[in-house]
Amino acid sequence: MTKQEYKELLKSDYLRYSNDLSFLGRFKIYQTKPGYVWSYWYRKLCYQRSHGYLRLNAFFTRLRFHKVSVKYGIDIPSHIKHIGSGFMIDHFSCIVVHTDVIIGDNVTIRQGSVIGTNNKGVPVIGNNVDIGAGAAVIGPIKIGNNVSIGANAVVTHDVADNAVVAGNPARLIRLKKQ
């Protein structure tokens, strides 16, 4: 990862929380949004791991990342396969994501959500996905682009693009208009 890519990822994550790019605005978001704090340390750790000369710094950054993860109850491993740009944790606490999950761009995850395996495989989350509070996305499934998953939904089957799903088990509620 180049320094420019690192800065772009940080900026895209930040812009999901606020449009105020001033120093004071960034400081305020860092102090008041635990989801952004987690994203900041995750992105920093990924950048440092990608450069051999920063390996020692990466060790200390990993300690800080682990502290933030435990403090806010965000169990997303630092070595997850992929998290796209514009990642947002809207409300922190009790968020669990499996190591092999692939998360697309502009994904929002809320408190109590689980994205994991059923010992057969893990989900692939598309772009512009909104995962509601307490939702569970489990198994070797694909969540399409522009999908909204309702609160407390249990998703165990593929979800098409532009869908809204809810319930236990999750059912298609409607398709979003383009």
Secondary structure, 3 states (H helix, E strand, C coil): CCHHHHHHHHHHHHHCCCCCCCHHHHHHHHHHCHHHHHHHHHHHHHHHHCCHHHHHHHHHHHHHHHHHHHHHCEECCCCCCEECCCCEECCCCCEEECCCCEECCCCEECCCCEEECCCCCCCEECCCCEECCCCEEECCCEECCCCEECCCCEECCCECCCEEEECCCCEEEEECCC
